[in-house]
Amino acid sequence: MGVSLKDVAQRAGVSVKTVSNVVNNYPHVTPHMRAKVQQAIDELGYRPNLTARHLRKGRTGIIALAVPELGNPYFAELAGAVIDAAARYDYTVLVDHTAGLREQEVLVSQGFRSHVIDGLILSPIHLEAEDLTGRDETAPLVLLGEREYEAPYDHIAIDNVAAAREAVRHLLSIGRRRIAFIGSRTGRERQPAHLRLRGWREELVAAGLEPDENLVAATDGYGRVDGATAMAALLDRGERPDAVFAYNDLIAIGAMRTLTERGLIVPDDVAVVGFDDIEESRFGAVTLTTISPDKQAIARLAVESLVERLAGHRAEPLRARPGYRLLVRESTSTGGPAAKAVRTGHRQDLAAPG
């Protein structure tokens, strides 16, 4: 027989209700009483039956996270952060893969697996606001990613335009003027690539420079091959930039490979800034300067939002803006790898590379 709440209550000399309050982490328990109950829990080896707890509340104890591409390190790292955040609320995370296809994103958002999940965290690429109109699925939905939506759902995203401007401002501060943008996309103006391109343009204009649209290179995808191909296309048509701001780290890494193959030195000939701060950006032959979204905050806010919705504590849509940092590494620094600047907004500290 397993240890019950009653057993713990008898050992601690308190009521079953008090034990339940401690186990469920309710705030209105004195520190002394909480410590007394916790000691009894530890002595008896009590483990709560999470399945039964969720079922009593009409829940499954499972939330879903749907991302475009599990092979992309950014989404893999984000998934890990969501799993850790959900564990603090005794939730299990079901990770789904949409392949960035609109029809899959619509299917997931409309409750494809609603019979097994309590809520959904969705990071879409091509989903449109009209796809969410008339959504009758009762499971709460939280949208991630920098794409903007005018829809009554919680949305958590960093400020793409401001982050892009920070990246370009850094390149300008080290004397670069022919700054290319690699990773533009066709489609709606509210896609993340358009927002980052907008930040590129705005910062150049703010510096008194005319954005050179010949230095904008589109990509078909978001990977290393796409970055390498786009960088080669720029060079082949005679557009030699002195800096590159890439849509993401994978594109930046691909671009740096092409630059090396063409005999150009990063950062002396061409400085490079990426976006996402994936682990790979810290371990290349030339470490990558990048915009680092606060993935832990994104995950925490997403899970907390679902938990609050499920508890009925909030009705109005949440619009959260997690922070980001510009991490300056070797791809934009000619001063050697000993120490690099780490910027957060207008703040600047010293940090070891990575």
C-alpha positions in Angstrom: 0.0 0.0 0.0 1.3 3.5 -0.8 1.6 6.3 1.7 -1.6 8.4 1.9 -2.3 12.0 2.9 -3.9 10.6 6.0 -0.6 8.8 6.9 1.3 12.0 6.5 -1.3 14.0 8.5 -1.0 11.5 11.4 2.8 11.6 11.4 2.8 15.4 11.3 0.0 15.7 13.8 -2.1 18.0 11.5 -5.3 17.7 9.5 -5.4 16.0 6.0 -6.5 19.4 4.7 -3.3 21.0 5.9 -1.2 18.3 4.2 -3.2 18.8 1.0 -2.5 22.6 1.2 1.2 21.9 1.5 1.3 19.3 -1.3 -0.6 21.6 -3.6 1.7 24.5 -2.7 -1.1 26.8 -1.5 0.4 30.0 -0.1 -1.7 30.3 3.1 0.4 27.9 5.1 2.8 29.1 7.8 6.5 28.3 7.3 6.5 26.3 10.5 3.6 24.2 9.5 5.0 23.7 6.0 8.3 22.5 7.4 6.5 20.1 9.8 4.5 18.6 7.0 7.4 18.4 4.6 9.4 16.5 7.3 6.7 13.9 7.6 6.5 13.6 3.8 10.2 13.0 3.6 10.2 10.5 6.4 7.4 8.5 4.9 8.5 8.9 1.3 5.1 10.2 0.2 4.6 10.8 -3.5 1.4 12.5 -4.8 -0.7 10.7 -7.3 -0.5 13.3 -10.1 -2.8 11.5 -12.4 -5.5 11.3 -9.8 -5.0 14.9 -8.9 -5.5 16.1 -12.5 -8.5 13.8 -13.0 -10.2 15.2 -10.0 -10.0 18.6 -11.7 -11.2 17.3 -15.0 -7.7 17.5 -16.5 -5.3 15.1 -18.2 -2.1 16.7 -16.7 -0.7 17.1 -20.3 -0.1 20.3 -22.2 1.1 20.3 -25.8 3.9 22.3 -27.5 3.8 22.5 -31.3 6.9 23.9 -33.1 7.7 24.1 -36.8 10.9 22.1 -36.8 12.3 19.9 -34.0 15.7 19.7 -35.9 16.2 23.4 -35.5 18.3 23.9 -32.3 16.4 26.9 -31.2 13.1 25.0 -31.0 14.8 22.1 -29.4 16.2 24.4 -26.7 12.9 26.1 -26.3 11.1 22.7 -25.9 13.5 21.8 -23.1 12.8 25.1 -21.3 9.0 24.5 -21.7 9.3 21.0 -20.3 11.3 22.3 -17.3 8.7 25.1 -16.7 5.8 22.7 -16.9 7.3 20.3 -14.4 7.1 22.9 -11.7 3.3 22.7 -12.1 3.3 18.9 -12.4 2.4 19.0 -16.1 3.8 16.7 -18.7 4.5 18.2 -22.2 3.5 16.5 -25.4 5.8 17.9 -28.2 4.3 18.1 -31.7 5.9 19.0 -35.0 4.1 21.1 -37.7 6.9 21.2 -40.3 5.9 24.9 -40.6 2.9 24.0 -42.8 -0.1 26.2 -42.5 -2.5 23.3 -42.7 -0.8 21.5 -39.9 -0.7 24.7 -37.8 -4.5 25.1 -38.4 -5.1 21.5 -37.5 -3.2 21.7 -34.2 -4.7 25.1 -33.3 -8.3 23.8 -33.8 -7.9 21.0 -31.3 -6.5 18.0 -33.2 -5.4 16.4 -30.0 -7.7 18.2 -27.6 -8.9 14.9 -26.0 -5.6 14.3 -24.4 -4.3 17.8 -23.6 -5.4 20.6 -21.2 -3.8 23.4 -23.2 -1.6 24.2 -26.2 1.5 26.3 -26.7 1.9 26.9 -30.5 4.8 28.5 -32.3 3.4 29.1 -35.8 5.1 30.4 -39.0 2.3 30.6 -41.6 -0.8 30.6 -39.4 -3.0 33.7 -40.0 -5.3 35.6 -37.7 -8.3 34.5 -39.8 -7.4 30.8 -39.1 -8.1 31.5 -35.5 -11.4 33.2 -36.1 -14.3 31.1 -34.8 -12.0 28.7 -32.9 -14.4 26.7 -30.7 -11.8 24.6 -29.0 -12.0 25.1 -25.2 -8.4 24.2 -24.4 -6.4 27.4 -23.8 -4.1 28.5 -26.6 -0.8 30.4 -26.2 1.0 31.7 -29.3 4.8 32.0 -29.3 7.1 33.7 -31.8 7.5 37.1 -33.1 4.8 37.1 -35.7 2.0 39.5 -34.7 -1.6 38.5 -34.3 -4.7 40.5 -33.8 -6.5 37.6 -32.1 -7.9 37.2 -28.5 -5.2 34.7 -27.5 -2.2 35.0 -25.2 0.9 35.9 -27.3 4.5 35.9 -26.0 7.2 37.3 -28.2 10.3 39.5 -28.0 10.4 42.8 -29.8 11.8 41.8 -33.1 12.2 45.3 -34.5 14.1 46.6 -31.4 16.3 43.5 -31.3 17.2 43.8 -35.0 18.0 47.5 -34.5 20.3 46.5 -31.6 22.2 44.1 -33.9 22.6 46.7 -36.7 23.5 49.4 -34.2 26.4 47.2 -33.0 27.7 46.6 -36.5 27.5 50.4 -37.1 29.4 51.0 -33.9 32.4 49.0 -35.1 32.5 51.0 -38.3 30.6 48.8 -40.8 28.4 50.6 -43.4 27.6 48.0 -46.1 25.5 45.8 -43.9 23.6 43.0 -45.7 20.4 41.3 -44.4 20.2 37.6 -45.2 16.9 35.7 -44.6 14.2 37.9 -46.0 10.9 36.2 -46.9 7.9 36.7 -49.1 4.5 36.9 -47.6 2.8 38.8 -44.9 4.5 41.9 -43.4 4.0 40.6 -39.9 6.3 37.6 -40.3 9.4 37.7 -38.1 11.7 38.0 -41.1 9.8 41.2 -42.2 10.0 42.6 -38.7 13.8 42.0 -38.5 14.2 43.5 -42.0 12.3 46.5 -40.8 14.6 46.9 -37.8 17.6 46.7 -40.2 16.1 49.5 -42.4 15.1 51.7 -39.4 18.5 51.6 -37.8 20.4 52.4 -41.0 18.1 55.3 -41.6 18.6 56.5 -38.0 22.3 56.5 -38.7 21.9 58.6 -41.8 22.4 55.8 -44.2 20.2 54.8 -47.2 19.4 51.1 -46.9 20.8 49.3 -49.9 18.1 46.9 -51.0 20.7 45.1 -53.2 22.2 43.9 -49.9 19.0 42.1 -48.9 19.1 38.4 -49.7 16.0 36.1 -49.5 16.2 32.5 -48.4 13.9 29.5 -49.1 14.4 28.1 -45.6 16.0 28.8 -42.2 19.0 26.5 -42.3 22.8 26.5 -42.8 22.5 25.7 -46.5 20.1 28.6 -47.0 22.6 31.0 -45.5 25.5 29.6 -47.5 23.5 29.8 -50.7 22.3 33.4 -50.1 25.8 34.6 -49.2 27.2 33.1 -52.3 24.5 34.7 -54.4 25.3 38.1 -52.9 29.0 37.7 -53.7 28.4 36.3 -57.2 26.5 39.4 -58.2 29.3 41.7 -56.9 27.6 42.8 -53.7 30.4 42.6 -51.2 29.2 43.7 -47.8 31.4 44.5 -44.9 28.9 43.1 -42.4 26.0 40.6 -42.4 22.9 40.6 -40.1 21.3 37.2 -40.5 17.7 36.2 -39.7 18.9 33.4 -37.4 22.1 31.7 -36.2 21.8 28.8 -38.7 21.7 31.2 -41.6 24.6 33.2 -40.1 26.7 30.0 -39.7 26.0 29.0 -43.3 27.0 32.5 -44.5 30.3 32.4 -42.6 31.1 29.1 -44.2 30.7 30.7 -47.7 32.8 33.7 -46.7 35.6 31.4 -45.5 35.5 29.4 -48.7 35.7 32.6 -50.7 38.9 33.6 -48.8 37.2 36.3 -46.7 38.0 36.6 -43.0 35.4 36.9 -40.3 35.3 39.5 -38.8 38.1 41.4 -40.4 36.6 41.5 -43.9 33.0 40.8 -43.1 31.5 40.9 -39.6 28.5 38.7 -38.9 25.6 38.8 -36.4 23.0 36.1 -36.0 19.8 35.7 -34.0 18.7 33.0 -31.4 21.9 32.2 -29.5 21.7 28.4 -30.2 24.5 26.3 -28.6 26.3 25.9 -31.9 26.9 29.7 -32.0 29.2 29.4 -29.0 31.4 26.6 -30.4 32.3 27.4 -34.0 35.9 28.1 -35.1 34.7 31.7 -35.0 32.1 32.2 -32.2 29.0 34.0 -33.4 27.7 37.4 -32.1 24.0 37.0 -31.8 20.7 38.2 -30.4 19.8 36.0 -27.4 16.1 35.8 -26.7 15.4 34.9 -23.1 14.1 31.4 -23.8 13.6 30.6 -20.1 11.3 33.6 -19.7 9.4 32.7 -22.9 8.8 29.2 -21.6 7.9 30.3 -18.1 5.4 32.9 -19.3 3.8 30.4 -21.7 3.3 27.8 -19.1 2.2 30.2 -16.4 -0.3 31.7 -18.9 -1.9 28.3 -19.5 -2.0 27.5 -15.8 -3.7 30.8 -15.1 -6.2 30.2 -17.9 -7.0 26.7 -16.6 -7.5 28.0 -13.1 -9.8 30.7 -14.4 -7.7 33.5 -13.0 -7.5 35.7 -16.1 -9.8 36.6 -19.0 -8.0 39.3 -20.9 -5.4 38.2 -23.6 -1.8 38.5 -22.4 0.7 40.3 -24.5 4.1 39.6 -23.0 7.5 40.9 -24.2 10.3 38.8 -22.8 13.8 40.3 -22.8 16.8 39.7 -25.1 20.5 40.4 -25.1 23.1 41.1 -27.7 26.0 38.8 -27.1 29.2 40.1 -28.7 31.6 37.3 -29.7 34.4 36.8 -32.2 32.4 37.2 -35.4 32.3 41.0 -34.8 35.3 41.5 -32.5 38.8 42.0 -33.7 40.1 42.4 -30.2 40.7 38.7 -29.5 38.6 36.2 -27.6 39.7 37.0 -24.0 36.7 39.2 -23.1 33.6 40.2 -25.1 30.9 42.8 -24.4 27.4 41.7 -23.4 24.7 44.2 -24.0 21.2 44.3 -22.7 19.4 47.4 -24.0 21.6 50.3 -23.0 23.5 48.3 -20.4 27.0 46.9 -21.1 28.9 44.4 -19.0 32.0 42.2 -19.5 31.6 38.5 -20.0 33.6 35.6 -21.1 32.9 34.4 -24.6 29.7 32.3 -24.8 
